[in-house]
């Protein structure tokens, strides 16, 4: 069963539980109970409940961690119940009575429990031994570690590793009996004997897959240790269709213009406040690397003390003493990013894409130590991105390598649906105050 099919099953079951919760909130049901009316009222807000569950990653199986399910359900249900109450409060009286606050409270208590128990059953069903594909992984230790960790966290994806083979142990390798899938790294192509052994398995009923592709399916990132220049030729040499790029550019400029107009009253209050309590300058300009490795000037609201980098360029870290109290608030709410709407309007940035980094940090630290780092610039940088909504705030070389792997996933798979997913997750991140 593919991840898409699993997602459809989860969506249908969650929607069913929402309406079961509605029916249970009507107990005791009598002849005068307007079930059809209640169902209609619930239909109006049910998509909102699914959207809240979606923002918590309950349907993005490759990046969802089952250990986070309880708190994710509580947050999503609380948000959905509150927003439903607000909508019903301003709705016509008839609808308001059908979806009263007390009834929404009952639904909000019942639905997450049913979803939690159904998820436990469904994931347990998918994780039974007979449904797991016996998998052999051949590749670098870094990628093997990623795959092992992801499969251990998410057995419902349907794989069981029966053997791992790294470059140091390929000589005496024999394919175990019962193998159903072999994922092999293209970087081992120099070992002709090994590749011939794996190639001979084609047509035997054993599926053969590129290890980078396999890891991408279960983790939502591209392991840099399992790709080579040919990977970029295969997957990134030809850019997305002209229609997608054109649509994205039009949407970016339209939304940036709309937001600049809508947020003008906020700016009229925020900017003088910053000037009074934060001092000059209120804006911060910095060179960043954008599309095709070209530099541009990025605009932000200043969040640090003046001359914060008098000792040279450096990353901001958690608890950084250079961040002012007002600056900390701006970062938490992402208000410091507002001036980047100008960058989007100018065509230098997009709403969604890899976060732009500083040229001196790329030149002196990142590019020399992280393979293929500059190839994240095959697309426009974004105000938010797949790495930002999937991985924590990073401030080390290792963090940057991890984020690059998510950025490469976006470069390879970018489309309108992925952009929408990132934006929805970003809204959730801003509302919950996560990140820095």
Residue, then its C-alpha position, 0 to 999 in steps of 0.5 A: x500500500x502506497x503512502x498516498x493510499x494510506x493518507x486517503x484512508x486516514x482522511x476518510x476515517x478522520x472525517x468519519x470520526x468527526x461525524x460520529x462525534x457529532x452523532x454522539x454529542x446529540x445523545x439521547x436522539x429522539x424523533x425531534x432531533x434534526x440529524x440532517x441539520x446537524x450534519x449540514x452544520x458539521x459539514x461546514x466546519x469539518x474541512x477546518x478540522x481536517x486542515x488543523x490535523x493536516x497542519x500538525x502533519x498527521x497526513x504527511x506520513x514520511x515526516x510524521x513521528x507517531x510519538x508526537x501524535x498525542x500532543x499534535x491531536x490535542x493542539x489541532x483539536x483545540x484549534x479546530x474547536x475554537x475556530x469552529x465556535x467562532x465561525x458558528x458564533x457569527x453564523x445565522x442563529x439556526x446554524x449557531x444552535x446546531x453547532x453550539x459551544x457545548x456540542x463542539x466541546x463534546x465533539x472535541x473530547x470524543x474525536x481525538x480519542x477515536x483518531x488516536x486509537x484508530x491510528x494505533x490500530x492502523x499503524x499496528x496493522x501496517x507494521x505486522x511482520x507479514x506486511x513489512x517488505x524485507x529490505x537490503x540497504x547498500x550504501x554509506x554509513x551516513x545514509x544507512x543511519x538515516x534509513x535505520x532511524x526513520x524505519x525504526x520510528x515509522x514501521x507503518x511505512x512498510x519496511x524491515x531491514x534484514x541487512x545493511x551493507x556499507x562500502x567496507x563489507x561489499x566483497x563477501x556480500x550475498x543477497x539474503x534469501x527472501x529479500x523483496x527490495x534492494x536499495x543501492x547507492x549510486x556512489x558504489x558504482x565503481x564496485x562493478x562486481x557488486x553492481x553486477x550481482x544486484x543487476x542480475x536480480x532484476x526480473x527475479x521478483x526483487x525490486x531494485x531502487x536507488x538508495x537516495x530515492x528510498x531514503x527520500x520516500x521515508x524521510x522527506x530529505x535527500x541524503x547528500x552522502x548517497x548522491x553524485x553529480x549524475x543525480x543532479x543531471x537526472x533530477x535537477x538538470x531540467x527545471x520544472x515546467x514553464x507554466x509552474x515557474x510562471x504561475x509561481x512568479x505571478x502568485x508570489x508577486x500578487x500575494x506580496x502586493x496584497x500583503x503589503x497593502x493589508x499589513x500597511x496599518x500594522x507597519x504604521x503602528x509597528x515602525x514608529x514603535x520600533x523607532x521609539x523603543x528600539x532606536x535607529x536603524x529599524x531596518x536591516x539590510x544584508x547581502x544573501x545568495x539567491x537564484x543561480x548563486x547571484x547575490x541580492x540585498x535582503x531586507x528585515x527588521x533589525x532584531x539585534x543590537x547595533x554593530x552585532x557583527x563587529x567581530x565578523x559574520x556569525x550565526x544567531x544561536x538560541x539565547x543569543x545575547x545580541x538579540x534585543x527583547x523587542x527583537x526576540x518578539x519580532x523573531x518569534x512572530x516572524x514580523x522581522x520577515x515582513x520587509x522581505x515582501x519587497x524582495x518577493x515583489x522585486x522577483x529576488x525571492x519567493x514565498x517558498x524556497x530554501x532560506x538564503x544564506x550569506x555569501x561569506x558564510x557559504x564561501x568560508x564555511x558551508x561550501x567547503x565542508x558540505x557537498x553540493x551546497x551551492x546547488x540549493x540555489x537552483x531555485x529562488x530562495x524563500x521566506x519559508x521553506x521545506x527545511x524550515x517547517x520540517x527541521x529546527x532552527x540551525x546554527x552549526x555546520x551539521x545543522x546546515x547539512x541536515x537542512x540542505x538535505x531537506x532543501x534538495x528534497x524541495x528542489x527535486x519535488x517542488x510543485x504547487x501542492x508542496x508550496x501550499x503544504x509549506x505555507x500551511x505548516x508555516x502558519x501553524x509554526x507562527x501561531x504556535x510561536x515555534x522556531x526562532 
